[in-house]
């Protein structure tokens, strides 16, 4: 039990589909993050929410749309994706975005394949 | 801006041998440094962190790392490798507010 749960674990979608990734944390944290992990590349920070407010959008294409209805839940809405968007999408949480000494807690990720 | 360099995308050791995974960082202010481990089909799990207290940091599973400011290094070591240590290891640096920068990772292979 990681404390951060991501669903689904695997997702295959066509380029015209619309799908959503879900993340839920049970740690009482106030900051939540989306990362993209592609083969042979460093982890890429996509979005940061702190106390439900989006504080960072790391130049992510608009076909990725995050939503954070409360501090425990984070969604990533996907539409008209490209094959190069296939990757492992990791959700993470931490007590507060501004506390750099606090480590991130990661979920197990959603393996996304775009066909 | 901070950055992290992990030397060697793959490191191979025999079971029982010393594990040494290298991490060098660049930071304009005293950094926070982290090592994470990722097992297949899982997310990243914190191994240990440096937050300016002791320079030698002990983590889970027998791993430790030493912060050396003069060398801007934070290498990860374990005296004796176990088969279960086979995984990918990521070094990360933070400069205050939580914007972690990760290295490209080092895959540790352990042979019997």
Backbone of each chain as ProteinMPNN parsed JSONL, in Angstrom:
{"seq_chain_A": "XXXXXXXXXXXXXXXXXXXXXXXXXXXXXXXXXXXXXXXXXXXXXXXXXXXXXXXXXXXXXXXXXXXXXXXXXXXXXXXXXXXXXXXXXXXXXXXXXXXXXXXXXXXXXXXXXXX", "coords_chain_A": {"N_chain_A": [[0.851, -1.187, 0.0], [0.834, 1.995, -1.081], [-0.098, 4.465, -0.371], [-0.613, 6.307, -2.261], [-2.737, 6.029, -4.842], [-3.231, 4.926, -8.1], [-5.348, 4.806, -10.917], [-6.475, 3.801, -14.193], [-4.209, 0.921, -14.085], [-3.179, 0.154, -16.482], [-3.632, 1.397, -19.77], [-4.992, 1.499, -22.948], [-5.422, 3.415, -25.735], [-7.0, 4.904, -28.584], [-6.094, 7.449, -30.963], [-8.181, 9.21, -31.216], [-9.702, 8.963, -29.005], [-11.161, 9.806, -25.753], [-10.027, 9.871, -22.521], [-9.528, 9.386, -18.951], [-7.122, 9.694, -16.358], [-6.777, 8.679, -13.002], [-5.928, 9.734, -9.718], [-5.408, 9.178, -6.301], [-4.762, 10.191, -3.013], [-3.987, 9.173, 0.307], [-2.687, 10.38, 2.372], [-2.9, 12.783, 3.588], [-1.725, 14.931, 2.377], [-0.965, 18.112, 0.772], [-0.078, 18.868, -1.674], [0.024, 17.895, -5.085], [1.123, 16.034, -7.92], [1.763, 15.533, -11.421], [3.747, 13.4, -13.329], [5.611, 12.49, -16.242], [6.986, 9.563, -17.516], [9.177, 8.487, -19.766], [10.832, 6.098, -21.864], [14.346, 6.072, -21.599], [14.529, 8.771, -20.964], [14.72, 11.555, -18.676], [12.591, 11.859, -15.772], [9.703, 13.768, -16.373], [8.321, 16.643, -15.165], [4.955, 17.507, -15.173], [2.539, 18.804, -14.217], [1.699, 20.737, -11.306], [-0.107, 20.884, -8.321], [-1.006, 22.826, -5.572], [-2.527, 22.947, -2.544], [-4.95, 22.696, -3.939], [-4.719, 24.507, -5.985], [-3.464, 25.167, -9.199], [-0.088, 25.339, -9.664], [1.965, 25.027, -11.372], [2.528, 24.517, -14.771], [4.154, 22.729, -16.928], [4.768, 23.576, -19.655], [3.035, 21.867, -21.039], [1.312, 20.122, -23.611], [-1.99, 21.063, -24.735], [-3.666, 18.924, -25.049], [-3.504, 17.418, -22.836], [-5.153, 17.641, -19.838], [-5.342, 18.754, -16.65], [-7.036, 18.14, -13.503], [-8.016, 19.082, -10.287], [-9.98, 18.45, -7.884], [-10.026, 18.382, -5.104], [-7.743, 18.24, -2.29], [-7.056, 15.595, -2.149], [-7.503, 14.252, -4.495], [-6.642, 13.82, -7.896], [-6.797, 14.355, -11.335], [-6.095, 13.41, -14.721], [-7.016, 14.43, -17.712], [-7.382, 13.158, -20.94], [-7.131, 13.714, -24.42], [-7.336, 13.316, -27.932], [-4.697, 12.23, -28.292], [-1.216, 11.614, -29.172], [0.925, 9.12, -30.672], [3.486, 9.411, -29.53], [2.928, 10.148, -26.987], [2.687, 7.94, -25.492], [3.586, 6.384, -22.527], [4.723, 6.021, -19.111], [2.698, 7.283, -16.681], [3.018, 9.062, -13.831], [1.751, 9.741, -10.654], [2.183, 11.875, -7.858], [2.539, 12.884, -4.409], [2.991, 15.376, -1.824], [3.639, 16.928, 1.398], [3.548, 19.758, 1.158], [3.995, 21.978, -1.465], [5.978, 23.868, -1.15], [7.784, 22.961, 0.671], [10.711, 21.908, 0.412], [12.293, 19.929, 1.549], [10.752, 17.776, 2.003], [10.043, 14.572, 0.89], [8.712, 13.265, -2.22], [5.82, 11.226, -2.58], [5.074, 8.497, -4.451], [2.636, 7.098, -6.724], [1.895, 3.9, -8.314], [1.694, 4.287, -10.974], [0.285, 4.777, -14.313], [0.328, 2.894, -17.137], [0.366, 4.03, -20.265], [-0.694, 3.481, -23.536], [-0.775, 4.665, -26.735], [-2.49, 4.183, -29.638]], "CA_chain_A": [[0.0, 0.0, 0.0], [1.759, 3.108, -1.208], [-0.682, 5.706, 0.084], [-1.026, 7.013, -3.459], [-3.34, 5.007, -5.699], [-3.522, 5.389, -9.46], [-6.148, 3.932, -11.766], [-6.155, 2.372, -14.234], [-2.78, 0.612, -14.151], [-2.834, 0.106, -17.899], [-4.659, 2.012, -20.619], [-4.696, 1.562, -24.372], [-6.426, 4.273, -26.353], [-6.747, 5.413, -29.912], [-5.774, 8.879, -30.99], [-9.384, 10.036, -31.167], [-10.437, 8.702, -27.76], [-11.013, 10.64, -24.567], [-9.949, 9.053, -21.314], [-9.005, 10.097, -17.795], [-6.345, 8.998, -15.345], [-7.184, 9.113, -11.666], [-4.959, 9.579, -8.634], [-5.973, 9.476, -4.989], [-3.771, 10.002, -1.947], [-4.561, 9.021, 1.646], [-1.596, 10.779, 3.263], [-3.155, 14.108, 4.147], [-0.849, 15.908, 1.728], [-1.634, 19.238, 0.133], [0.468, 19.074, -3.016], [-0.06, 16.719, -5.953], [1.958, 16.221, -9.116], [1.787, 14.575, -12.518], [5.017, 13.23, -14.02], [5.64, 11.582, -17.379], [8.232, 8.807, -17.574], [9.382, 7.825, -21.053], [12.078, 5.331, -21.942], [15.599, 6.776, -21.883], [14.425, 10.203, -20.679], [14.474, 11.844, -17.259], [11.201, 12.137, -15.419], [9.281, 15.11, -16.766], [7.235, 17.21, -14.384], [3.926, 18.054, -16.046], [1.672, 19.746, -13.492], [1.751, 20.754, -9.845], [-1.193, 21.54, -7.604], [-0.723, 23.057, -4.159], [-3.788, 23.38, -1.938], [-5.94, 22.65, -5.02], [-4.45, 25.509, -7.018], [-2.386, 24.78, -10.101], [1.041, 26.249, -9.502], [2.932, 24.831, -12.444], [2.209, 23.808, -16.005], [5.489, 22.704, -17.504], [4.661, 23.63, -21.124], [2.404, 20.62, -21.467], [0.302, 20.363, -24.665], [-3.36, 21.195, -24.224], [-4.38, 17.638, -25.113], [-3.481, 16.939, -21.453], [-5.871, 18.624, -19.038], [-5.434, 18.274, -15.274], [-8.125, 18.621, -12.654], [-7.762, 18.763, -8.872], [-11.186, 18.896, -7.187], [-9.69, 18.561, -3.686], [-6.323, 17.915, -2.07], [-6.835, 14.147, -2.155], [-7.766, 13.67, -5.807], [-6.053, 14.476, -9.056], [-7.137, 13.679, -12.585], [-5.462, 13.871, -15.948], [-7.914, 14.157, -18.821], [-6.608, 12.95, -22.166], [-7.924, 13.694, -25.654], [-6.587, 13.412, -29.195], [-3.277, 12.029, -28.013], [-0.325, 11.171, -30.221], [1.685, 7.921, -30.254], [4.634, 9.766, -28.679], [2.454, 10.351, -25.614], [2.758, 6.659, -24.797], [4.567, 6.503, -21.448], [4.221, 5.746, -17.76], [2.301, 8.536, -16.037], [3.144, 8.897, -12.387], [1.198, 10.744, -9.759], [2.917, 11.95, -6.601], [2.042, 13.886, -3.476], [3.903, 15.79, -0.754], [2.894, 17.744, 2.355], [3.372, 21.141, 0.71], [4.928, 22.202, -2.568], [7.052, 24.778, -0.78], [8.685, 22.322, 1.622], [11.602, 21.134, -0.446], [12.938, 18.822, 2.247], [9.809, 16.655, 2.09], [10.092, 13.772, -0.345], [7.483, 12.935, -2.906], [5.304, 9.868, -2.478], [4.584, 8.175, -5.784], [1.805, 5.954, -7.027], [2.527, 2.908, -9.177], [1.667, 4.736, -12.357], [-0.59, 4.251, -15.36], [1.062, 2.655, -18.382], [-0.504, 4.463, -21.354], [-0.285, 3.183, -24.903], [-1.626, 5.347, -27.717], [-2.367, 3.465, -30.919]], "C_chain_A": [[0.891, 1.244, 0.0], [1.202, 4.387, -0.609], [-1.14, 6.571, -1.067], [-1.488, 5.952, -4.46], [-3.675, 5.601, -7.052], [-4.343, 4.338, -10.196], [-6.403, 4.598, -13.105], [-4.647, 2.143, -14.221], [-2.296, 0.579, -15.603], [-3.984, 0.702, -18.702], [-4.154, 2.025, -22.056], [-5.796, 2.404, -25.002], [-6.007, 4.688, -27.748], [-6.578, 6.92, -29.873], [-7.012, 9.763, -30.911], [-10.185, 9.849, -29.866], [-10.268, 9.828, -26.746], [-11.027, 9.717, -23.359], [-9.422, 9.919, -20.175], [-8.202, 9.172, -16.909], [-6.735, 9.571, -13.984], [-6.075, 8.831, -10.659], [-5.633, 9.977, -7.337], [-4.892, 9.241, -3.934], [-4.461, 10.048, -0.588], [-3.558, 9.452, 2.707], [-1.808, 12.138, 3.904], [-2.277, 15.191, 3.555], [-1.652, 16.997, 1.031], [-1.129, 19.535, -1.275], [0.391, 17.778, -3.804], [0.56, 17.053, -7.303], [1.631, 15.158, -10.167], [3.18, 14.602, -13.154], [4.799, 12.288, -15.203], [7.0, 10.889, -17.391], [8.288, 8.046, -18.886], [10.716, 7.102, -21.02], [13.234, 6.258, -22.303], [15.509, 8.297, -21.73], [14.272, 10.415, -19.19], [12.978, 12.027, -17.013], [10.862, 13.585, -15.761], [8.119, 15.547, -15.884], [6.236, 17.851, -15.337], [3.137, 19.157, -15.34], [1.911, 19.617, -11.989], [0.518, 21.469, -9.338], [-0.787, 21.652, -6.146], [-1.981, 23.637, -3.536], [-4.856, 23.628, -3.018], [-5.714, 23.675, -6.122], [-3.292, 25.045, -7.905], [-1.274, 25.798, -10.01], [2.076, 26.081, -10.599], [2.32, 24.028, -13.576], [3.491, 23.86, -16.82], [5.444, 22.603, -19.026], [4.072, 22.353, -21.691], [1.364, 20.924, -22.545], [-1.107, 20.318, -24.104], [-4.17, 19.909, -24.347], [-4.319, 16.901, -23.756], [-4.13, 18.019, -20.587], [-6.005, 18.11, -17.614], [-6.648, 18.851, -14.558], [-7.844, 18.18, -11.228], [-8.948, 19.264, -8.056], [-10.976, 19.104, -5.682], [-8.263, 18.062, -3.487], [-6.024, 16.432, -2.141], [-6.941, 13.522, -3.536], [-7.173, 14.519, -6.916], [-6.393, 13.652, -10.287], [-6.271, 14.237, -13.705], [-6.357, 13.443, -17.103], [-7.135, 14.179, -20.13], [-7.532, 12.995, -23.379], [-7.033, 13.977, -26.847], [-5.09, 13.295, -28.973], [-2.528, 11.535, -29.243], [0.435, 9.93, -29.749], [2.863, 8.25, -29.341], [4.229, 10.099, -27.246], [2.425, 9.045, -24.832], [3.896, 6.706, -23.784], [3.941, 5.986, -20.163], [3.914, 7.097, -17.11], [2.214, 8.3, -14.536], [2.511, 10.076, -11.666], [2.02, 10.722, -8.469], [2.246, 12.984, -5.703], [3.139, 14.239, -2.477], [3.132, 16.708, 0.185], [2.579, 19.152, 1.838], [4.407, 21.378, -0.384], [6.149, 23.017, -2.148], [8.001, 24.201, 0.267], [9.604, 21.371, 0.871], [12.26, 19.949, 0.227], [12.02, 17.601, 2.35], [9.829, 15.867, 0.797], [8.71, 13.601, -0.952], [7.115, 11.477, -2.631], [4.615, 9.555, -3.803], [3.567, 7.041, -5.772], [2.546, 5.006, -7.955], [2.406, 3.226, -10.665], [0.573, 4.119, -13.199], [0.255, 4.111, -16.615], [0.115, 2.941, -19.537], [0.106, 4.105, -22.698], [-1.277, 3.825, -25.846], [-1.405, 4.687, -29.07], [-2.914, 4.284, -32.078]], "O_chain_A": [[1.61, 1.506, 0.965], [1.966, 5.319, -0.358], [-1.961, 7.47, -0.884], [-0.711, 5.088, -4.868], [-4.321, 6.645, -7.145], [-4.069, 3.141, -10.11], [-6.536, 5.82, -13.17], [-3.885, 3.103, -14.338], [-1.155, 0.93, -15.902], [-5.154, 0.534, -18.358], [-3.053, 2.492, -22.345], [-6.979, 2.122, -24.814], [-4.82, 4.807, -28.053], [-6.881, 7.572, -28.875], [-6.907, 10.943, -30.576], [-11.211, 10.497, -29.66], [-9.378, 10.671, -26.854], [-11.925, 8.891, -23.2], [-8.935, 11.029, -20.391], [-8.554, 8.007, -16.728], [-6.985, 10.767, -13.835], [-5.379, 7.819, -10.744], [-6.341, 10.982, -7.273], [-4.198, 8.225, -3.957], [-5.379, 10.835, -0.358], [-3.581, 8.938, 3.826], [-0.972, 12.591, 4.686], [-2.101, 16.25, 4.156], [-2.838, 16.839, 0.74], [-1.7, 20.365, -1.982], [0.655, 16.699, -3.275], [0.524, 18.195, -7.761], [1.269, 14.029, -9.835], [3.718, 15.662, -13.473], [3.932, 11.415, -15.175], [8.038, 11.543, -17.29], [7.546, 7.086, -19.095], [11.612, 7.45, -20.25], [13.12, 7.109, -23.186], [16.318, 9.028, -22.301], [13.745, 9.544, -18.498], [12.21, 12.312, -17.932], [11.631, 14.504, -15.475], [7.068, 14.906, -15.857], [6.613, 18.64, -16.204], [3.077, 20.293, -15.809], [2.269, 18.556, -11.478], [0.138, 22.522, -9.851], [-0.287, 20.695, -5.555], [-2.451, 24.697, -3.95], [-5.561, 24.637, -2.998], [-6.461, 23.697, -7.101], [-2.264, 24.586, -7.406], [-1.488, 26.986, -10.251], [2.973, 26.913, -10.737], [1.682, 22.997, -13.361], [3.866, 24.912, -17.338], [6.001, 21.677, -19.616], [4.548, 21.825, -22.696], [0.609, 21.887, -22.411], [-1.381, 19.624, -23.124], [-5.266, 19.823, -23.793], [-4.997, 15.893, -23.558], [-3.705, 19.174, -20.604], [-6.709, 17.127, -17.382], [-7.202, 19.882, -14.94], [-7.474, 17.03, -10.991], [-8.923, 20.399, -7.579], [-11.671, 19.909, -5.062], [-7.651, 17.525, -4.41], [-4.858, 16.041, -2.189], [-6.515, 12.384, -3.733], [-7.2, 15.749, -6.88], [-6.293, 12.425, -10.285], [-5.785, 15.367, -13.645], [-6.449, 12.261, -17.433], [-6.345, 15.086, -20.392], [-8.6, 12.383, -23.367], [-6.099, 14.775, -26.773], [-4.315, 14.146, -29.407], [-3.131, 11.097, -30.223], [0.572, 9.714, -28.545], [3.205, 7.454, -28.467], [5.087, 10.309, -26.389], [2.162, 9.05, -23.63], [5.032, 7.027, -24.133], [2.783, 5.569, -20.137], [4.793, 7.953, -17.008], [1.451, 7.464, -14.051], [2.711, 11.237, -12.023], [2.493, 9.667, -8.045], [1.492, 13.84, -6.166], [4.099, 13.487, -2.308], [2.076, 17.218, -0.188], [1.484, 19.671, 2.054], [5.572, 21.011, -0.229], [7.227, 22.871, -2.725], [8.927, 24.885, 0.702], [9.309, 20.186, 0.717], [12.741, 19.045, -0.456], [12.462, 16.519, 2.738], [9.65, 16.436, -0.281], [7.687, 13.769, -0.288], [7.983, 10.617, -2.473], [3.693, 10.257, -4.22], [3.623, 6.144, -4.93], [3.686, 5.267, -8.339], [2.953, 2.515, -11.507], [0.007, 3.082, -12.853], [0.829, 5.086, -17.1], [-0.831, 2.188, -19.768], [1.273, 4.39, -22.963], [-2.478, 3.565, -25.77], [-0.286, 4.639, -29.58], [-2.888, 3.829, -33.222]]}, "seq_chain_B": "XXXXXXXXXXXXXXXXXXXXXXXXXXXXXXXXXXXXXXXXXXXXXXXXXXXXXXXXXXXXXXXXXXXXXXXXXXXXXXXXXXXXXXXXXXXXXXXXXXXXXXXXXXXXXXXX", "coords_chain_B": {"N_chain_B": [[20.007, 27.195, -12.196], [19.121, 24.034, -10.786], [20.707, 20.823, -11.309], [21.207, 17.346, -12.143], [23.499, 14.712, -12.48], [23.857, 11.429, -13.363], [26.22, 9.042, -13.442], [26.722, 6.503, -15.709], [24.441, 4.471, -17.147], [23.825, 1.897, -16.706], [24.734, -0.419, -14.219], [26.536, -3.202, -13.269], [26.768, -5.771, -10.915], [28.037, -8.437, -8.861], [26.246, -10.704, -6.757], [26.563, -9.975, -3.352], [28.678, -8.274, -3.706], [30.129, -4.924, -3.519], [27.981, -2.142, -3.921], [27.962, 0.736, -5.868], [26.628, 3.66, -6.824], [26.697, 6.471, -8.79], [26.259, 9.979, -8.293], [26.181, 13.279, -9.219], [25.664, 16.705, -8.537], [24.323, 19.934, -9.34], [23.903, 23.04, -7.922], [22.698, 26.197, -6.883], [22.257, 26.958, -4.346], [22.34, 25.677, -0.938], [21.516, 22.323, -1.258], [18.646, 20.059, -1.21], [18.822, 16.589, -1.27], [18.042, 13.504, -2.832], [17.578, 9.953, -3.039], [15.875, 7.695, -5.033], [14.195, 4.578, -5.618], [13.133, 2.402, -8.202], [11.204, -0.298, -8.851], [10.366, -2.873, -11.239], [7.41, -2.102, -13.026], [6.386, -0.454, -11.083], [5.955, 2.524, -9.051], [8.112, 5.268, -7.987], [10.124, 4.896, -5.097], [11.11, 6.252, -2.014], [14.457, 6.063, -1.038], [16.435, 7.296, 0.557], [17.282, 10.515, 2.065], [18.935, 13.691, 1.983], [19.119, 16.441, 4.061], [20.652, 18.529, 5.052], [21.464, 17.865, 7.61], [23.139, 15.333, 9.041], [26.01, 14.376, 7.138], [26.431, 11.825, 6.223], [24.1, 9.657, 5.228], [21.71, 7.324, 6.134], [19.672, 4.834, 4.677], [16.794, 2.908, 3.62], [16.817, -0.714, 3.323], [19.555, -1.196, 3.659], [21.074, 0.669, 2.273], [23.165, 3.566, 1.874], [24.235, 7.002, 1.692], [26.606, 9.553, 0.967], [26.987, 12.948, 1.48], [28.979, 15.152, -0.204], [30.169, 18.168, -0.241], [32.338, 19.524, -1.381], [32.903, 18.019, -3.584], [30.588, 18.068, -4.918], [28.856, 15.839, -4.797], [26.779, 12.942, -4.321], [26.85, 10.088, -3.769], [25.534, 6.783, -3.912], [25.663, 3.924, -1.861], [26.052, 0.425, -1.06], [27.093, -2.124, 1.028], [26.95, -4.88, 0.397], [25.582, -6.466, -2.237], [22.288, -7.595, -3.011], [20.163, -9.945, -4.649], [17.6, -8.929, -4.791], [18.004, -6.235, -4.973], [18.121, -5.419, -7.544], [17.094, -3.053, -9.759], [15.897, 0.185, -10.856], [17.57, 3.192, -10.18], [17.228, 6.456, -8.996], [18.613, 9.645, -8.699], [17.944, 12.78, -7.161], [17.517, 16.339, -6.972], [16.659, 19.192, -5.024], [15.899, 22.631, -4.747], [14.996, 24.068, -2.304], [11.873, 25.239, -2.51], [9.48, 22.868, -3.596], [10.634, 21.624, -6.249], [11.619, 19.165, -7.697], [14.444, 17.93, -9.423], [15.254, 15.34, -11.48], [17.728, 12.804, -12.06], [18.811, 10.84, -14.916], [18.674, 8.218, -14.261], [19.93, 5.03, -13.087], [20.35, 1.758, -13.965], [20.514, -1.017, -11.987], [22.031, -4.084, -12.125], [22.101, -7.321, -10.849], [23.982, -10.129, -10.507], [24.023, -13.696, -9.948]], "CA_chain_B": [[19.044, 26.113, -11.974], [19.781, 22.824, -10.326], [20.762, 19.705, -12.247], [21.745, 16.106, -11.599], [24.139, 13.81, -13.432], [24.12, 10.083, -12.881], [27.189, 8.418, -14.332], [26.449, 5.094, -15.966], [23.019, 4.135, -17.216], [23.735, 0.527, -16.198], [25.818, -0.898, -13.366], [26.394, -4.632, -13.006], [27.563, -6.293, -9.799], [27.714, -9.788, -8.425], [25.617, -10.777, -5.443], [27.553, -9.896, -2.292], [29.675, -7.247, -4.003], [29.8, -3.544, -3.183], [27.217, -1.359, -4.887], [28.276, 2.165, -5.888], [25.921, 4.385, -7.884], [27.236, 7.825, -8.7], [25.365, 11.121, -8.534], [26.738, 14.617, -9.026], [24.602, 17.686, -8.659], [24.663, 21.339, -9.469], [22.882, 23.826, -7.241], [23.189, 27.525, -6.503], [22.024, 27.104, -2.907], [22.427, 24.348, -0.303], [20.428, 21.529, -1.835], [18.122, 18.824, -0.644], [19.166, 15.521, -2.21], [17.251, 12.305, -2.619], [17.692, 8.774, -3.889], [14.66, 6.912, -5.157], [14.337, 3.305, -6.324], [11.943, 2.002, -8.943], [11.147, -1.697, -9.258], [9.553, -3.017, -12.453], [5.956, -1.897, -12.965], [6.018, 0.274, -9.874], [6.382, 3.912, -8.984], [9.369, 5.508, -7.296], [10.06, 4.782, -3.645], [12.236, 6.944, -1.406], [15.484, 5.272, -0.351], [17.025, 8.148, 1.591], [17.337, 11.924, 1.697], [19.862, 14.585, 2.682], [18.49, 17.749, 4.275], [21.641, 19.374, 5.728], [21.821, 17.398, 8.955], [24.358, 14.53, 8.909], [26.437, 14.217, 5.743], [26.267, 10.414, 5.881], [22.678, 9.39, 5.401], [21.358, 5.905, 6.017], [18.33, 4.653, 4.153], [16.209, 1.585, 3.756], [17.429, -1.835, 2.617], [21.003, -1.207, 3.818], [21.728, 1.683, 1.454], [23.545, 4.83, 2.466], [24.829, 7.952, 0.748], [27.386, 10.587, 1.643], [26.987, 14.266, 0.848], [30.302, 15.779, -0.238], [29.975, 19.478, -0.862], [33.508, 19.89, -2.182], [32.862, 17.252, -4.835], [29.178, 18.158, -5.367], [28.448, 14.462, -5.064], [25.874, 12.269, -3.364], [26.89, 8.727, -4.273], [24.767, 5.774, -3.169], [26.439, 2.697, -1.687], [25.572, -0.668, -0.229], [28.281, -2.985, 1.152], [26.788, -6.215, -0.155], [24.385, -6.484, -3.087], [21.365, -8.732, -2.96], [19.413, -10.071, -5.907], [16.403, -8.079, -4.726], [18.372, -4.833, -5.208], [18.039, -5.131, -8.981], [16.047, -2.053, -9.963], [16.442, 1.444, -11.377], [17.808, 4.127, -9.098], [17.197, 7.849, -9.441], [19.068, 10.705, -7.815], [17.161, 13.985, -7.415], [17.928, 17.508, -6.191], [15.648, 20.223, -4.856], [16.475, 23.879, -4.231], [14.048, 24.827, -1.501], [10.513, 24.802, -2.748], [9.474, 21.494, -4.106], [10.748, 21.383, -7.68], [12.647, 18.153, -7.823], [15.024, 17.622, -10.725], [15.717, 13.963, -11.427], [18.698, 12.303, -13.016], [18.271, 9.933, -15.935], [18.524, 6.885, -13.69], [20.933, 3.979, -13.274], [19.775, 0.42, -13.763], [21.416, -1.92, -11.279], [21.872, -5.503, -12.44], [22.796, -8.144, -9.861], [24.11, -11.515, -10.998], [24.285, -14.645, -8.85]], "C_chain_B": [[19.797, 24.84, -11.589], [19.764, 21.752, -11.404], [21.422, 18.521, -11.563], [22.341, 15.284, -12.727], [24.382, 12.475, -12.761], [25.034, 9.397, -13.894], [26.884, 6.938, -14.476], [24.968, 4.808, -15.981], [22.775, 2.72, -16.694], [24.965, 0.233, -15.341], [25.545, -2.362, -13.053], [27.31, -5.044, -11.871], [27.168, -7.739, -9.562], [27.06, -9.726, -7.055], [26.709, -10.806, -4.38], [28.603, -8.823, -2.507], [29.177, -5.869, -3.574], [28.999, -2.901, -4.322], [27.623, 0.102, -4.753], [27.58, 2.782, -7.09], [26.244, 5.86, -7.711], [26.208, 8.893, -9.051], [26.145, 12.399, -8.25], [25.653, 15.637, -9.304], [25.184, 19.07, -8.884], [23.538, 22.13, -8.826], [23.479, 25.141, -6.782], [23.019, 27.797, -5.019], [22.212, 25.738, -2.269], [21.237, 23.499, -0.708], [19.826, 20.542, -0.852], [18.367, 17.741, -1.701], [18.45, 14.241, -1.824], [17.742, 11.185, -3.534], [16.362, 8.037, -3.823], [14.996, 5.614, -5.887], [13.016, 2.974, -7.012], [12.087, 0.544, -9.363], [10.231, -1.814, -10.475], [8.067, -2.868, -12.17], [5.498, -1.222, -11.677], [6.435, 1.736, -9.993], [7.708, 4.04, -8.256], [9.15, 5.477, -5.786], [11.295, 5.448, -3.05], [13.164, 5.958, -0.712], [16.067, 6.056, 0.822], [17.029, 9.591, 1.108], [18.359, 12.652, 2.545], [19.198, 15.945, 2.799], [19.343, 18.612, 5.19], [21.909, 19.001, 7.183], [23.132, 16.616, 8.82], [24.718, 14.361, 7.435], [26.367, 12.766, 5.287], [24.837, 10.031, 6.233], [22.417, 7.902, 5.199], [19.907, 5.791, 5.565], [17.818, 3.244, 4.382], [17.032, 0.561, 2.99], [18.951, -1.822, 2.646], [21.768, -0.215, 2.97], [22.114, 2.9, 2.287], [24.178, 5.714, 1.404], [25.543, 9.029, 1.547], [27.365, 11.87, 0.83], [28.392, 14.849, 0.943], [30.188, 17.082, -1.012], [31.129, 19.833, -1.797], [33.52, 19.184, -3.531], [31.495, 17.354, -5.512], [28.656, 16.769, -5.728], [27.537, 13.945, -3.959], [25.75, 10.828, -3.836], [26.176, 7.761, -3.334], [25.59, 4.499, -3.068], [25.667, 1.68, -0.855], [26.701, -1.683, -0.16], [28.154, -4.314, 0.411], [25.48, -6.297, -0.934], [23.584, -7.763, -2.906], [20.601, -8.754, -4.263], [18.226, -9.119, -5.94], [16.717, -6.593, -4.927], [18.305, -4.447, -6.683], [16.831, -4.242, -9.249], [16.69, -0.85, -10.652], [16.481, 2.46, -10.248], [17.928, 5.544, -9.646], [17.7, 8.767, -8.335], [18.267, 11.965, -8.166], [17.63, 15.102, -6.492], [16.787, 18.513, -6.162], [16.31, 21.457, -4.266], [15.429, 24.634, -3.419], [12.64, 24.397, -1.818], [10.525, 23.606, -3.691], [9.477, 21.425, -5.62], [11.908, 20.431, -7.867], [13.135, 18.037, -9.264], [15.65, 16.238, -10.6], [16.849, 13.726, -12.417], [18.031, 11.32, -13.954], [18.175, 8.495, -15.452], [19.686, 5.964, -13.999], [20.267, 2.643, -12.979], [20.828, -0.469, -13.139], [21.062, -3.367, -11.612], [22.703, -6.302, -11.452], [22.806, -9.583, -10.358], [24.472, -12.436, -9.841], [25.769, -15.012, -8.757]], "O_chain_B": [[20.932, 24.607, -12.003], [18.919, 21.767, -12.299], [22.101, 18.665, -10.546], [21.755, 15.174, -13.804], [25.032, 12.399, -11.718], [24.664, 9.2, -15.051], [26.8, 6.211, -13.486], [24.306, 4.89, -14.947], [21.662, 2.381, -16.291], [26.087, 0.592, -15.697], [24.448, -2.717, -12.621], [28.494, -4.706, -11.867], [26.114, -8.199, -10.001], [27.299, -8.795, -6.286], [27.667, -11.571, -4.491], [29.345, -8.493, -1.582], [27.993, -5.665, -3.306], [29.293, -3.087, -5.503], [27.629, 0.648, -3.649], [27.903, 2.467, -8.235], [26.084, 6.424, -6.629], [25.405, 8.736, -9.97], [26.7, 12.57, -7.164], [24.825, 15.454, -10.196], [26.365, 19.328, -8.65], [22.364, 21.925, -9.138], [24.629, 25.193, -6.345], [23.576, 28.761, -4.493], [22.242, 24.731, -2.977], [20.087, 23.9, -0.526], [20.407, 20.232, 0.188], [18.14, 17.967, -2.889], [18.276, 13.938, -0.644], [18.244, 11.422, -4.633], [15.804, 7.788, -2.755], [15.946, 5.551, -6.667], [11.935, 3.23, -6.482], [12.981, 0.195, -10.133], [9.403, -0.934, -10.709], [7.538, -3.429, -11.21], [4.361, -1.4, -11.24], [7.162, 2.126, -10.907], [8.352, 3.039, -7.944], [8.141, 5.96, -5.272], [12.407, 5.231, -3.531], [12.73, 5.131, 0.09], [16.176, 5.542, 1.935], [16.814, 9.872, -0.071], [18.616, 12.274, 3.688], [18.77, 16.535, 1.808], [18.81, 19.35, 6.018], [22.531, 19.776, 7.909], [24.157, 17.22, 8.502], [23.838, 14.221, 6.587], [26.256, 12.501, 4.09], [24.43, 10.08, 7.394], [22.853, 7.307, 4.214], [19.036, 6.542, 6.005], [18.33, 2.496, 5.216], [17.837, 0.91, 2.126], [19.584, -2.38, 1.749], [22.998, -0.25, 2.947], [21.463, 3.217, 3.283], [24.602, 5.237, 0.351], [25.136, 9.373, 2.657], [27.686, 11.874, -0.358], [28.93, 15.02, 2.037], [30.12, 17.106, -2.241], [30.914, 20.379, -2.879], [34.08, 19.693, -4.503], [31.288, 16.772, -6.577], [28.097, 16.552, -6.803], [27.532, 14.444, -2.833], [24.676, 10.394, -4.253], [26.218, 7.916, -2.114], [26.152, 4.038, -4.061], [24.775, 2.015, -0.075], [27.226, -2.073, -1.203], [29.134, -4.817, -0.138], [24.398, -6.206, -0.354], [24.125, -8.846, -2.683], [20.411, -7.722, -4.905], [17.887, -8.571, -6.989], [15.801, -5.779, -5.039], [18.421, -3.27, -7.024], [15.691, -4.631, -8.998], [17.875, -0.87, -10.985], [15.541, 2.571, -9.462], [18.631, 5.795, -10.625], [17.269, 8.675, -7.186], [17.948, 12.192, -9.333], [18.082, 14.851, -5.375], [16.048, 18.67, -7.134], [17.172, 21.353, -3.394], [15.018, 25.727, -3.808], [12.234, 23.298, -1.44], [11.46, 23.39, -4.461], [8.431, 21.192, -6.225], [13.031, 20.84, -8.159], [12.34, 18.046, -10.204], [16.475, 15.997, -9.719], [16.919, 14.361, -13.47], [16.849, 11.004, -13.814], [17.648, 7.639, -16.163], [20.345, 6.093, -15.031], [19.703, 2.425, -11.907], [21.91, -0.653, -13.698], [19.932, -3.808, -11.403], [23.877, -6.0, -11.238], [21.754, -10.174, -10.599], [25.131, -12.029, -8.885], [26.158, -15.795, -7.891]]}, "name": "protein", "num_of_chains": 2, "seq": "XXXXXXXXXXXXXXXXXXXXXXXXXXXXXXXXXXXXXXXXXXXXXXXXXXXXXXXXXXXXXXXXXXXXXXXXXXXXXXXXXXXXXXXXXXXXXXXXXXXXXXXXXXXXXXXXXXXXXXXXXXXXXXXXXXXXXXXXXXXXXXXXXXXXXXXXXXXXXXXXXXXXXXXXXXXXXXXXXXXXXXXXXXXXXXXXXXXXXXXXXXXXXXXXXXXXXXXXXXXXXXXXXXX"}
